[in-house]
Amino acid sequence: MIQEQATTEAAYWDPPSDQQVVVHVSTDDDLTRLLDLVLTLRSGRGIPALEIRRNDGSSVSLGTDGTWALVTWTNPLKETFHSIGDHHGDVMVFDYFGSWSEAPAEWLVLLEKATISLESYVNTGLPDTEDVVFEPD
């Protein structure tokens, strides 16, 4: 259940309109539907990243190719962190708000694990989970 005092919004790049879309997220189901929508979008740069923002100034971004994902976290102190993964392959390419972005394989986690990290962040303000841990940038 999402905390009442937290204002949570989500943003992604919409390739057809070439604009950022911002929506409010109020339930876990809202987040699931939004992620499902973003996964259907494609640009020449790949799948758009999904960024979740809280009113404390923190945010979590998820970049994905549909299988693997990079999770980045900016805490309320504006310190940045990236996920530590177990993928051993090529870099992953994704669309970060209209820009070509890449993530090294060693930062990638499975999309299912990354999704749980986003849910944790929406519900608690912290994206750390048993399967997704972070290191400073």
N, CA, C and O atoms as CSV, one atom per row, in Angstrom:
chain,resi,resn,atom,element,x,y,z
A,1,MET,N,N,0.836,-1.176,0.000
A,1,MET,CA,C,0.000,0.000,0.000
A,1,MET,C,C,0.890,1.252,0.000
A,1,MET,O,O,1.853,1.322,0.763
A,2,ILE,N,N,0.583,2.207,-0.822
A,2,ILE,CA,C,1.368,3.427,-0.942
A,2,ILE,C,C,1.092,4.332,0.247
A,2,ILE,O,O,-0.057,4.498,0.655
A,3,GLN,N,N,2.155,4.921,0.806
A,3,GLN,CA,C,2.015,5.788,1.962
A,3,GLN,C,C,1.184,7.017,1.602
A,3,GLN,O,O,1.375,7.615,0.543
A,4,GLU,N,N,0.279,7.380,2.472
A,4,GLU,CA,C,-0.614,8.512,2.238
A,4,GLU,C,C,0.147,9.832,2.101
A,4,GLU,O,O,-0.208,10.661,1.262
A,5,GLN,N,N,1.214,10.045,2.933
A,5,GLN,CA,C,1.872,11.330,2.949
A,5,GLN,C,C,2.788,11.545,1.744
A,5,GLN,O,O,3.203,12.677,1.497
A,6,ALA,N,N,3.109,10.522,1.007
A,6,ALA,CA,C,4.022,10.653,-0.122
A,6,ALA,C,C,3.255,11.002,-1.398
A,6,ALA,O,O,2.273,10.348,-1.751
A,7,THR,N,N,3.720,12.032,-2.070
A,7,THR,CA,C,3.201,12.346,-3.386
A,7,THR,C,C,4.112,11.647,-4.376
A,7,THR,O,O,5.313,11.914,-4.419
A,8,THR,N,N,3.552,10.764,-5.162
A,8,THR,CA,C,4.351,9.975,-6.086
A,8,THR,C,C,3.870,10.227,-7.500
A,8,THR,O,O,2.690,10.063,-7.811
A,9,GLU,N,N,4.807,10.630,-8.356
A,9,GLU,CA,C,4.479,10.796,-9.762
A,9,GLU,C,C,5.438,9.969,-10.582
A,9,GLU,O,O,6.539,9.638,-10.144
A,10,ALA,N,N,5.003,9.644,-11.770
A,10,ALA,CA,C,5.825,8.865,-12.691
A,10,ALA,C,C,5.945,9.642,-13.988
A,10,ALA,O,O,5.035,10.369,-14.387
A,11,ALA,N,N,7.086,9.473,-14.637
A,11,ALA,CA,C,7.319,10.149,-15.906
A,11,ALA,C,C,8.001,9.189,-16.874
A,11,ALA,O,O,8.781,8.326,-16.470
A,12,TYR,N,N,7.697,9.352,-18.146
A,12,TYR,CA,C,8.349,8.590,-19.203
A,12,TYR,C,C,8.310,9.414,-20.482
A,12,TYR,O,O,7.545,10.372,-20.596
A,13,TRP,N,N,9.144,9.028,-21.441
A,13,TRP,CA,C,9.178,9.696,-22.741
A,13,TRP,C,C,8.247,8.965,-23.682
A,13,TRP,O,O,8.358,7.750,-23.846
A,14,ASP,N,N,7.330,9.687,-24.302
A,14,ASP,CA,C,6.393,9.096,-25.251
A,14,ASP,C,C,6.940,9.292,-26.665
A,14,ASP,O,O,6.874,10.405,-27.187
A,15,PRO,N,N,7.484,8.240,-27.307
A,15,PRO,CA,C,8.080,8.401,-28.640
A,15,PRO,C,C,7.134,8.956,-29.706
A,15,PRO,O,O,7.567,9.803,-30.487
A,16,PRO,N,N,5.860,8.530,-29.787
A,16,PRO,CA,C,5.002,9.081,-30.843
A,16,PRO,C,C,4.817,10.600,-30.763
A,16,PRO,O,O,4.799,11.279,-31.789
A,17,SER,N,N,4.681,11.127,-29.551
A,17,SER,CA,C,4.484,12.573,-29.404
A,17,SER,C,C,5.800,13.308,-29.182
A,17,SER,O,O,5.840,14.537,-29.248
A,18,ASP,N,N,6.889,12.562,-28.918
A,18,ASP,CA,C,8.205,13.134,-28.650
A,18,ASP,C,C,8.139,14.116,-27.477
A,18,ASP,O,O,8.711,15.206,-27.518
A,19,GLN,N,N,7.417,13.690,-26.425
A,19,GLN,CA,C,7.238,14.519,-25.232
A,19,GLN,C,C,7.282,13.662,-23.976
A,19,GLN,O,O,7.026,12.459,-24.010
A,20,GLN,N,N,7.614,14.315,-22.863
A,20,GLN,CA,C,7.545,13.663,-21.568
A,20,GLN,C,C,6.091,13.599,-21.112
A,20,GLN,O,O,5.338,14.557,-21.286
A,21,VAL,N,N,5.704,12.479,-20.534
A,21,VAL,CA,C,4.378,12.300,-19.960
A,21,VAL,C,C,4.564,12.129,-18.453
A,21,VAL,O,O,5.405,11.344,-18.014
A,22,VAL,N,N,3.787,12.856,-17.671
A,22,VAL,CA,C,3.845,12.768,-16.216
A,22,VAL,C,C,2.460,12.392,-15.708
A,22,VAL,O,O,1.465,13.019,-16.072
A,23,VAL,N,N,2.401,11.366,-14.865
A,23,VAL,CA,C,1.145,10.916,-14.274
A,23,VAL,C,C,1.356,10.666,-12.789
A,23,VAL,O,O,2.481,10.418,-12.356
A,24,HIS,N,N,0.301,10.728,-12.016
A,24,HIS,CA,C,0.385,10.406,-10.595
A,24,HIS,C,C,0.127,8.917,-10.406
A,24,HIS,O,O,-0.708,8.322,-11.088
A,25,VAL,N,N,0.853,8.336,-9.476
A,25,VAL,CA,C,0.716,6.919,-9.152
A,25,VAL,C,C,0.159,6.833,-7.744
A,25,VAL,O,O,0.772,7.328,-6.798
A,26,SER,N,N,-1.009,6.203,-7.600
A,26,SER,CA,C,-1.605,6.139,-6.270
A,26,SER,C,C,-1.788,4.719,-5.745
A,26,SER,O,O,-2.083,4.536,-4.563
A,27,THR,N,N,-1.620,3.714,-6.600
A,27,THR,CA,C,-1.735,2.324,-6.146
A,27,THR,C,C,-0.675,1.475,-6.846
A,27,THR,O,O,-0.105,1.880,-7.860
A,28,ASP,N,N,-0.424,0.301,-6.290
A,28,ASP,CA,C,0.497,-0.643,-6.937
A,28,ASP,C,C,-0.030,-1.043,-8.317
A,28,ASP,O,O,0.746,-1.242,-9.251
A,29,ASP,N,N,-1.357,-1.159,-8.435
A,29,ASP,CA,C,-1.940,-1.492,-9.738
A,29,ASP,C,C,-1.681,-0.395,-10.759
A,29,ASP,O,O,-1.449,-0.687,-11.933
A,30,ASP,N,N,-1.717,0.883,-10.323
A,30,ASP,CA,C,-1.381,1.993,-11.219
A,30,ASP,C,C,0.040,1.828,-11.750
A,30,ASP,O,O,0.293,2.013,-12.940
A,31,LEU,N,N,0.951,1.484,-10.868
A,31,LEU,CA,C,2.348,1.302,-11.264
A,31,LEU,C,C,2.491,0.140,-12.243
A,31,LEU,O,O,3.224,0.251,-13.225
A,32,THR,N,N,1.813,-0.954,-11.993
A,32,THR,CA,C,1.877,-2.111,-12.887
A,32,THR,C,C,1.336,-1.770,-14.269
A,32,THR,O,O,1.953,-2.108,-15.279
A,33,ARG,N,N,0.189,-1.104,-14.317
A,33,ARG,CA,C,-0.391,-0.714,-15.612
A,33,ARG,C,C,0.528,0.252,-16.355
A,33,ARG,O,O,0.679,0.151,-17.573
A,34,LEU,N,N,1.134,1.173,-15.640
A,34,LEU,CA,C,2.036,2.135,-16.269
A,34,LEU,C,C,3.272,1.446,-16.831
A,34,LEU,O,O,3.687,1.739,-17.953
A,35,LEU,N,N,3.854,0.549,-16.076
A,35,LEU,CA,C,5.021,-0.185,-16.577
A,35,LEU,C,C,4.650,-1.027,-17.791
A,35,LEU,O,O,5.411,-1.088,-18.757
A,36,ASP,N,N,3.497,-1.671,-17.752
A,36,ASP,CA,C,3.030,-2.439,-18.918
A,36,ASP,C,C,2.905,-1.544,-20.144
A,36,ASP,O,O,3.275,-1.949,-21.246
A,37,LEU,N,N,2.388,-0.330,-19.964
A,37,LEU,CA,C,2.266,0.614,-21.068
A,37,LEU,C,C,3.634,1.007,-21.608
A,37,LEU,O,O,3.862,0.971,-22.817
A,38,VAL,N,N,4.536,1.378,-20.721
A,38,VAL,CA,C,5.872,1.808,-21.152
A,38,VAL,C,C,6.577,0.692,-21.921
A,38,VAL,O,O,7.297,0.961,-22.882
A,39,LEU,N,N,6.377,-0.534,-21.512
A,39,LEU,CA,C,7.027,-1.660,-22.199
A,39,LEU,C,C,6.515,-1.854,-23.628
A,39,LEU,O,O,7.164,-2.535,-24.422
A,40,THR,N,N,5.371,-1.271,-23.967
A,40,THR,CA,C,4.862,-1.378,-25.340
A,40,THR,C,C,5.429,-0.288,-26.243
A,40,THR,O,O,5.287,-0.360,-27.463
A,41,LEU,N,N,6.072,0.722,-25.653
A,41,LEU,CA,C,6.587,1.848,-26.423
A,41,LEU,C,C,8.003,1.571,-26.915
A,41,LEU,O,O,8.787,0.910,-26.234
A,42,ARG,N,N,8.326,2.081,-28.102
A,42,ARG,CA,C,9.667,1.919,-28.661
A,42,ARG,C,C,10.028,3.169,-29.440
A,42,ARG,O,O,9.179,3.802,-30.069
A,43,SER,N,N,11.297,3.506,-29.383
A,43,SER,CA,C,11.842,4.529,-30.265
A,43,SER,C,C,13.077,3.910,-30.921
A,43,SER,O,O,13.402,2.754,-30.649
A,44,GLY,N,N,13.751,4.645,-31.760
A,44,GLY,CA,C,14.998,4.157,-32.336
A,44,GLY,C,C,16.068,3.953,-31.284
A,44,GLY,O,O,17.099,3.334,-31.545
A,45,ARG,N,N,15.818,4.478,-30.088
A,45,ARG,CA,C,16.758,4.351,-28.973
A,45,ARG,C,C,16.374,3.208,-28.036
A,45,ARG,O,O,17.108,2.934,-27.086
A,46,GLY,N,N,15.263,2.542,-28.268
A,46,GLY,CA,C,14.836,1.446,-27.404
A,46,GLY,C,C,13.589,1.793,-26.617
A,46,GLY,O,O,12.845,2.705,-26.978
A,47,ILE,N,N,13.369,1.057,-25.537
A,47,ILE,CA,C,12.214,1.252,-24.659
A,47,ILE,C,C,12.479,2.472,-23.772
A,47,ILE,O,O,13.581,2.617,-23.244
A,48,PRO,N,N,11.494,3.343,-23.602
A,48,PRO,CA,C,11.690,4.515,-22.736
A,48,PRO,C,C,11.869,4.125,-21.263
A,48,PRO,O,O,11.271,3.162,-20.783
A,49,ALA,N,N,12.693,4.886,-20.573
A,49,ALA,CA,C,12.856,4.705,-19.134
A,49,ALA,C,C,11.599,5.185,-18.414
A,49,ALA,O,O,10.873,6.052,-18.901
A,50,LEU,N,N,11.366,4.607,-17.262
A,50,LEU,CA,C,10.277,5.032,-16.386
A,50,LEU,C,C,10.908,5.598,-15.124
A,50,LEU,O,O,11.722,4.936,-14.482
A,51,GLU,N,N,10.537,6.811,-14.771
A,51,GLU,CA,C,11.088,7.436,-13.567
A,51,GLU,C,C,9.966,7.689,-12.575
A,51,GLU,O,O,8.912,8.218,-12.928
A,52,ILE,N,N,10.207,7.303,-11.330
A,52,ILE,CA,C,9.250,7.520,-10.254
A,52,ILE,C,C,9.851,8.583,-9.335
A,52,ILE,O,O,11.015,8.486,-8.947
A,53,ARG,N,N,9.057,9.596,-8.989
A,53,ARG,CA,C,9.541,10.724,-8.184
A,53,ARG,C,C,8.654,10.896,-6.949
A,53,ARG,O,O,7.429,10.790,-7.015
A,54,ARG,N,N,9.309,11.162,-5.837
A,54,ARG,CA,C,8.579,11.418,-4.587
A,54,ARG,C,C,8.777,12.871,-4.176
A,54,ARG,O,O,9.727,13.523,-4.611
A,55,ASN,N,N,7.884,13.372,-3.342
A,55,ASN,CA,C,7.953,14.775,-2.938
A,55,ASN,C,C,9.118,15.087,-2.003
A,55,ASN,O,O,9.324,16.253,-1.665
A,56,ASP,N,N,9.886,14.087,-1.574
A,56,ASP,CA,C,11.075,14.343,-0.755
A,56,ASP,C,C,12.305,14.651,-1.609
A,56,ASP,O,O,13.402,14.844,-1.084
A,57,GLY,N,N,12.113,14.695,-2.940
A,57,GLY,CA,C,13.218,14.994,-3.848
A,57,GLY,C,C,13.931,13.773,-4.375
A,57,GLY,O,O,14.824,13.895,-5.214
A,58,SER,N,N,13.564,12.606,-3.907
A,58,SER,CA,C,14.207,11.382,-4.384
A,58,SER,C,C,13.524,10.875,-5.649
A,58,SER,O,O,12.409,11.283,-5.974
A,59,SER,N,N,14.210,9.980,-6.356
A,59,SER,CA,C,13.631,9.368,-7.546
A,59,SER,C,C,14.307,8.029,-7.819
A,59,SER,O,O,15.427,7.770,-7.378
A,60,VAL,N,N,13.594,7.194,-8.555
A,60,VAL,CA,C,14.130,5.932,-9.047
A,60,VAL,C,C,13.784,5.845,-10.519
A,60,VAL,O,O,12.653,6.117,-10.923
A,61,SER,N,N,14.773,5.461,-11.319
A,61,SER,CA,C,14.551,5.277,-12.755
A,61,SER,C,C,14.799,3.836,-13.127
A,61,SER,O,O,15.687,3.174,-12.590
A,62,LEU,N,N,13.998,3.369,-14.051
A,62,LEU,CA,C,14.160,2.021,-14.571
A,62,LEU,C,C,14.334,2.125,-16.084
A,62,LEU,O,O,13.444,2.595,-16.792
A,63,GLY,N,N,15.488,1.681,-16.566
A,63,GLY,CA,C,15.724,1.550,-17.996
A,63,GLY,C,C,15.756,0.071,-18.306
A,63,GLY,O,O,16.334,-0.701,-17.541
A,64,THR,N,N,15.150,-0.348,-19.411
A,64,THR,CA,C,15.053,-1.775,-19.692
A,64,THR,C,C,15.060,-2.062,-21.182
A,64,THR,O,O,14.761,-1.201,-22.009
A,65,ASP,N,N,15.412,-3.300,-21.495
A,65,ASP,CA,C,15.263,-3.794,-22.862
A,65,ASP,C,C,14.112,-4.793,-22.938
A,65,ASP,O,O,13.901,-5.430,-23.970
A,66,GLY,N,N,13.372,-4.927,-21.842
A,66,GLY,CA,C,12.251,-5.860,-21.774
A,66,GLY,C,C,12.589,-7.131,-21.024
A,66,GLY,O,O,11.689,-7.855,-20.598
A,67,THR,N,N,13.875,-7.415,-20.855
A,67,THR,CA,C,14.324,-8.584,-20.103
A,67,THR,C,C,15.202,-8.165,-18.938
A,67,THR,O,O,14.981,-8.577,-17.799
A,68,TRP,N,N,16.196,-7.346,-19.230
A,68,TRP,CA,C,17.130,-6.841,-18.230
A,68,TRP,C,C,16.804,-5.383,-17.925
A,68,TRP,O,O,16.199,-4.687,-18.740
A,69,ALA,N,N,17.216,-4.928,-16.736
A,69,ALA,CA,C,16.910,-3.552,-16.352
A,69,ALA,C,C,18.046,-2.948,-15.530
A,69,ALA,O,O,18.749,-3.637,-14.792
A,70,LEU,N,N,18.193,-1.656,-15.685
A,70,LEU,CA,C,19.054,-0.842,-14.839
A,70,LEU,C,C,18.135,-0.059,-13.920
A,70,LEU,O,O,17.174,0.557,-14.381
A,71,VAL,N,N,18.417,-0.076,-12.630
A,71,VAL,CA,C,17.667,0.727,-11.679
A,71,VAL,C,C,18.641,1.753,-11.109
A,71,VAL,O,O,19.694,1.392,-10.585
A,72,THR,N,N,18.290,3.021,-11.213
A,72,THR,CA,C,19.099,4.077,-10.608
A,72,THR,C,C,18.256,4.780,-9.556
A,72,THR,O,O,17.044,4.933,-9.706
A,73,TRP,N,N,18.917,5.201,-8.501
A,73,TRP,CA,C,18.239,5.814,-7.372
A,73,TRP,C,C,18.951,7.104,-7.003
A,73,TRP,O,O,20.175,7.127,-6.870
A,74,THR,N,N,18.200,8.161,-6.840
A,74,THR,CA,C,18.699,9.414,-6.284
A,74,THR,C,C,17.986,9.600,-4.959
A,74,THR,O,O,16.761,9.715,-4.919
A,75,ASN,N,N,18.755,9.630,-3.866
A,75,ASN,CA,C,18.118,9.749,-2.556
A,75,ASN,C,C,17.775,11.213,-2.265
A,75,ASN,O,O,18.127,12.088,-3.056
A,76,PRO,N,N,17.097,11.498,-1.151
A,76,PRO,CA,C,16.706,12.888,-0.857
A,76,PRO,C,C,17.888,13.854,-0.718
A,76,PRO,O,O,17.709,15.066,-0.836
A,77,LEU,N,N,19.096,13.328,-0.470
A,77,LEU,CA,C,20.291,14.171,-0.362
A,77,LEU,C,C,20.945,14.394,-1.724
A,77,LEU,O,O,22.006,15.011,-1.816
A,78,LYS,N,N,20.302,13.885,-2.788
A,78,LYS,CA,C,20.782,13.997,-4.178
A,78,LYS,C,C,22.025,13.148,-4.444
A,78,LYS,O,O,22.767,13.413,-5.390
A,79,GLU,N,N,22.257,12.118,-3.605
A,79,GLU,CA,C,23.313,11.149,-3.863
A,79,GLU,C,C,22.746,10.118,-4.832
A,79,GLU,O,O,21.583,9.733,-4.713
A,80,THR,N,N,23.557,9.668,-5.792
A,80,THR,CA,C,23.060,8.755,-6.818
A,80,THR,C,C,23.707,7.374,-6.694
A,80,THR,O,O,24.867,7.230,-6.307
A,81,PHE,N,N,22.911,6.376,-7.039
A,81,PHE,CA,C,23.315,4.980,-6.928
A,81,PHE,C,C,22.789,4.214,-8.144
A,81,PHE,O,O,21.814,4.631,-8.769
A,82,HIS,N,N,23.431,3.102,-8.475
A,82,HIS,CA,C,22.941,2.228,-9.545
A,82,HIS,C,C,22.879,0.790,-9.037
A,82,HIS,O,O,23.588,0.405,-8.107
A,83,SER,N,N,22.022,0.022,-9.667
A,83,SER,CA,C,21.869,-1.380,-9.290
A,83,SER,C,C,23.148,-2.150,-9.586
A,83,SER,O,O,23.918,-1.799,-10.481
A,84,ILE,N,N,23.353,-3.212,-8.808
A,84,ILE,CA,C,24.454,-4.138,-9.037
A,84,ILE,C,C,23.820,-5.410,-9.565
A,84,ILE,O,O,22.951,-5.991,-8.914
A,85,GLY,N,N,24.248,-5.846,-10.738
A,85,GLY,CA,C,23.587,-6.974,-11.361
A,85,GLY,C,C,24.449,-8.204,-11.492
A,85,GLY,O,O,25.565,-8.282,-10.977
A,86,ASP,N,N,23.891,-9.158,-12.197
A,86,ASP,CA,C,24.584,-10.430,-12.410
A,86,ASP,C,C,24.549,-10.848,-13.880
A,86,ASP,O,O,24.735,-12.019,-14.210
A,87,HIS,N,N,24.308,-9.874,-14.753
A,87,HIS,CA,C,24.247,-10.153,-16.193
A,87,HIS,C,C,25.664,-10.141,-16.759
A,87,HIS,O,O,26.491,-9.319,-16.365
A,88,HIS,N,N,25.934,-11.049,-17.676
A,88,HIS,CA,C,27.251,-11.124,-18.310
A,88,HIS,C,C,27.051,-11.081,-19.813
A,88,HIS,O,O,27.064,-12.117,-20.477
A,89,GLY,N,N,26.870,-9.901,-20.342
A,89,GLY,CA,C,26.618,-9.761,-21.770
A,89,GLY,C,C,27.016,-8.378,-22.231
A,89,GLY,O,O,27.892,-7.735,-21.652
A,90,ASP,N,N,26.362,-7.935,-23.279
A,90,ASP,CA,C,26.639,-6.627,-23.848
A,90,ASP,C,C,25.945,-5.526,-23.048
A,90,ASP,O,O,25.128,-5.793,-22.166
A,91,VAL,N,N,26.289,-4.299,-23.376
A,91,VAL,CA,C,25.597,-3.168,-22.770
A,91,VAL,C,C,24.141,-3.194,-23.206
A,91,VAL,O,O,23.803,-3.715,-24.269
A,92,MET,N,N,23.287,-2.624,-22.370
A,92,MET,CA,C,21.872,-2.517,-22.698
A,92,MET,C,C,21.602,-1.087,-23.151
A,92,MET,O,O,22.080,-0.135,-22.533
A,93,VAL,N,N,20.846,-0.938,-24.216
A,93,VAL,CA,C,20.487,0.375,-24.743
A,93,VAL,C,C,19.026,0.646,-24.417
A,93,VAL,O,O,18.175,-0.234,-24.542
A,94,PHE,N,N,18.743,1.891,-23.992
A,94,PHE,CA,C,17.366,2.294,-23.715
A,94,PHE,C,C,17.231,3.786,-23.971
A,94,PHE,O,O,18.226,4.494,-24.125
A,95,ASP,N,N,15.994,4.254,-24.014
A,95,ASP,CA,C,15.683,5.652,-24.284
A,95,ASP,C,C,15.464,6.367,-22.956
A,95,ASP,O,O,14.486,6.107,-22.256
A,96,TYR,N,N,16.388,7.275,-22.612
A,96,TYR,CA,C,16.212,8.050,-21.385
A,96,TYR,C,C,15.736,9.446,-21.746
A,96,TYR,O,O,16.538,10.340,-22.016
A,97,PHE,N,N,14.431,9.620,-21.748
A,97,PHE,CA,C,13.778,10.895,-22.014
A,97,PHE,C,C,14.274,11.548,-23.304
A,97,PHE,O,O,14.603,12.734,-23.341
A,98,GLY,N,N,14.314,10.729,-24.362
A,98,GLY,CA,C,14.672,11.227,-25.684
A,98,GLY,C,C,16.144,11.130,-26.015
A,98,GLY,O,O,16.559,11.557,-27.092
A,99,SER,N,N,16.946,10.578,-25.118
A,99,SER,CA,C,18.382,10.431,-25.359
A,99,SER,C,C,18.775,8.960,-25.367
A,99,SER,O,O,18.245,8.153,-24.604
A,100,TRP,N,N,19.707,8.634,-26.239
A,100,TRP,CA,C,20.280,7.283,-26.298
A,100,TRP,C,C,21.049,7.061,-25.007
A,100,TRP,O,O,21.910,7.870,-24.661
A,101,SER,N,N,20.758,5.982,-24.284
A,101,SER,CA,C,21.450,5.677,-23.037
A,101,SER,C,C,21.891,4.227,-23.035
A,101,SER,O,O,21.240,3.366,-23.627
A,102,GLU,N,N,22.990,3.966,-22.369
A,102,GLU,CA,C,23.534,2.619,-22.259
A,102,GLU,C,C,23.820,2.299,-20.800
A,102,GLU,O,O,24.125,3.182,-19.999
A,103,ALA,N,N,23.715,1.017,-20.475
A,103,ALA,CA,C,24.056,0.545,-19.136
A,103,ALA,C,C,24.961,-0.676,-19.277
A,103,ALA,O,O,24.676,-1.567,-20.077
A,104,PRO,N,N,26.047,-0.726,-18.508
A,104,PRO,CA,C,26.921,-1.897,-18.569
A,104,PRO,C,C,26.230,-3.134,-18.005
A,104,PRO,O,O,25.394,-3.039,-17.106
A,105,ALA,N,N,26.587,-4.276,-18.538
A,105,ALA,CA,C,25.953,-5.539,-18.144
A,105,ALA,C,C,26.010,-5.787,-16.644
A,105,ALA,O,O,25.058,-6.316,-16.070
A,106,GLU,N,N,27.109,-5.413,-16.004
A,106,GLU,CA,C,27.262,-5.701,-14.574
A,106,GLU,C,C,26.341,-4.865,-13.682
A,106,GLU,O,O,26.292,-5.086,-12.472
A,107,TRP,N,N,25.612,-3.912,-14.262
A,107,TRP,CA,C,24.649,-3.119,-13.500
A,107,TRP,C,C,23.218,-3.619,-13.699
A,107,TRP,O,O,22.290,-3.083,-13.094
A,108,LEU,N,N,23.031,-4.632,-14.535
A,108,LEU,CA,C,21.686,-5.063,-14.927
A,108,LEU,C,C,21.143,-6.174,-14.039
A,108,LEU,O,O,21.865,-7.087,-13.640
A,109,VAL,N,N,19.850,-6.072,-13.741
A,109,VAL,CA,C,19.111,-7.111,-13.024
A,109,VAL,C,C,17.923,-7.513,-13.898
A,109,VAL,O,O,17.542,-6.778,-14.809
A,110,LEU,N,N,17.352,-8.654,-13.624
A,110,LEU,CA,C,16.171,-9.068,-14.372
A,110,LEU,C,C,15.033,-8.077,-14.146
A,110,LEU,O,O,14.879,-7.535,-13.052
A,111,LEU,N,N,14.244,-7.849,-15.183
A,111,LEU,CA,C,13.147,-6.888,-15.115
A,111,LEU,C,C,12.185,-7.196,-13.976
A,111,LEU,O,O,11.696,-6.276,-13.321
A,112,GLU,N,N,11.904,-8.467,-13.728
A,112,GLU,CA,C,10.977,-8.838,-12.656
A,112,GLU,C,C,11.499,-8.350,-11.303
A,112,GLU,O,O,10.731,-7.853,-10.479
A,113,LYS,N,N,12.806,-8.493,-11.078
A,113,LYS,CA,C,13.404,-8.033,-9.821
A,113,LYS,C,C,13.383,-6.509,-9.746
A,113,LYS,O,O,13.135,-5.939,-8.683
A,114,ALA,N,N,13.644,-5.855,-10.873
A,114,ALA,CA,C,13.624,-4.395,-10.914
A,114,ALA,C,C,12.226,-3.857,-10.619
A,114,ALA,O,O,12.083,-2.827,-9.960
A,115,THR,N,N,11.204,-4.544,-11.099
A,115,THR,CA,C,9.824,-4.135,-10.856
A,115,THR,C,C,9.506,-4.167,-9.365
A,115,THR,O,O,8.832,-3.271,-8.858
A,116,ILE,N,N,9.976,-5.174,-8.668
A,116,ILE,CA,C,9.772,-5.266,-7.216
A,116,ILE,C,C,10.491,-4.120,-6.514
A,116,ILE,O,O,9.990,-3.586,-5.524
A,117,SER,N,N,11.658,-3.741,-7.020
A,117,SER,CA,C,12.390,-2.605,-6.471
A,117,SER,C,C,11.589,-1.315,-6.618
A,117,SER,O,O,11.545,-0.508,-5.689
A,118,LEU,N,N,10.953,-1.108,-7.776
A,118,LEU,CA,C,10.115,0.079,-7.978
A,118,LEU,C,C,8.930,0.078,-7.022
A,118,LEU,O,O,8.596,1.112,-6.442
A,119,GLU,N,N,8.296,-1.073,-6.856
A,119,GLU,CA,C,7.169,-1.167,-5.930
A,119,GLU,C,C,7.608,-0.838,-4.509
A,119,GLU,O,O,6.895,-0.147,-3.781
A,120,SER,N,N,8.780,-1.332,-4.112
A,120,SER,CA,C,9.301,-1.037,-2.788
A,120,SER,C,C,9.514,0.463,-2.624
A,120,SER,O,O,9.183,1.035,-1.586
A,121,TYR,N,N,10.064,1.089,-3.647
A,121,TYR,CA,C,10.305,2.535,-3.587
A,121,TYR,C,C,8.995,3.314,-3.461
A,121,TYR,O,O,8.897,4.240,-2.656
A,122,VAL,N,N,7.999,2.943,-4.246
A,122,VAL,CA,C,6.706,3.632,-4.186
A,122,VAL,C,C,6.091,3.481,-2.796
A,122,VAL,O,O,5.492,4.420,-2.271
A,123,ASN,N,N,6.238,2.311,-2.211
A,123,ASN,CA,C,5.594,2.034,-0.927
A,123,ASN,C,C,6.368,2.520,0.287
A,123,ASN,O,O,5.765,2.888,1.295
A,124,THR,N,N,7.705,2.527,0.206
A,124,THR,CA,C,8.512,2.824,1.394
A,124,THR,C,C,9.484,3.980,1.221
A,124,THR,O,O,9.996,4.507,2.208
A,125,GLY,N,N,9.746,4.384,-0.023
A,125,GLY,CA,C,10.757,5.409,-0.280
A,125,GLY,C,C,12.144,4.837,-0.460
A,125,GLY,O,O,13.091,5.580,-0.717
A,126,LEU,N,N,12.282,3.523,-0.328
A,126,LEU,CA,C,13.580,2.861,-0.496
A,126,LEU,C,C,13.471,1.762,-1.553
A,126,LEU,O,O,12.569,0.928,-1.477
A,127,PRO,N,N,14.367,1.748,-2.532
A,127,PRO,CA,C,14.288,0.738,-3.588
A,127,PRO,C,C,15.059,-0.552,-3.298
A,127,PRO,O,O,14.970,-1.504,-4.073
A,128,ASP,N,N,15.810,-0.598,-2.202
A,128,ASP,CA,C,16.588,-1.796,-1.879
A,128,ASP,C,C,15.641,-2.961,-1.623
A,128,ASP,O,O,14.650,-2.828,-0.906
A,129,THR,N,N,15.959,-4.092,-2.215
A,129,THR,CA,C,15.218,-5.317,-1.957
A,129,THR,C,C,16.232,-6.437,-1.784
A,129,THR,O,O,17.438,-6.223,-1.914
A,130,GLU,N,N,15.746,-7.607,-1.496
A,130,GLU,CA,C,16.633,-8.763,-1.367
A,130,GLU,C,C,17.390,-9.009,-2.663
A,130,GLU,O,O,18.547,-9.430,-2.632
A,131,ASP,N,N,16.754,-8.752,-3.804
A,131,ASP,CA,C,17.350,-9.047,-5.098
A,131,ASP,C,C,17.963,-7.852,-5.822
A,131,ASP,O,O,18.673,-8.035,-6.811
A,132,VAL,N,N,17.707,-6.650,-5.354
A,132,VAL,CA,C,18.271,-5.463,-6.005
A,132,VAL,C,C,18.968,-4.625,-4.940
A,132,VAL,O,O,18.336,-4.069,-4.042
A,133,VAL,N,N,20.295,-4.553,-5.072
A,133,VAL,CA,C,21.091,-3.733,-4.177
A,133,VAL,C,C,21.813,-2.688,-5.027
A,133,VAL,O,O,21.924,-2.822,-6.246
A,134,PHE,N,N,22.292,-1.662,-4.363
A,134,PHE,CA,C,22.854,-0.509,-5.060
A,134,PHE,C,C,24.258,-0.203,-4.584
A,134,PHE,O,O,24.650,-0.543,-3.468
A,135,GLU,N,N,25.020,0.462,-5.477
A,135,GLU,CA,C,26.305,1.010,-5.103
A,135,GLU,C,C,26.360,2.444,-5.592
A,135,GLU,O,O,25.683,2.792,-6.560
A,136,PRO,N,N,27.157,3.288,-4.938
A,136,PRO,CA,C,27.234,4.693,-5.351
A,136,PRO,C,C,27.771,4.841,-6.765
A,136,PRO,O,O,28.592,4.041,-7.215
A,137,ASP,N,N,27.302,5.870,-7.459
A,137,ASP,CA,C,27.836,6.196,-8.784
A,137,ASP,C,C,29.216,6.804,-8.638
A,137,ASP,O,O,29.845,7.152,-9.637
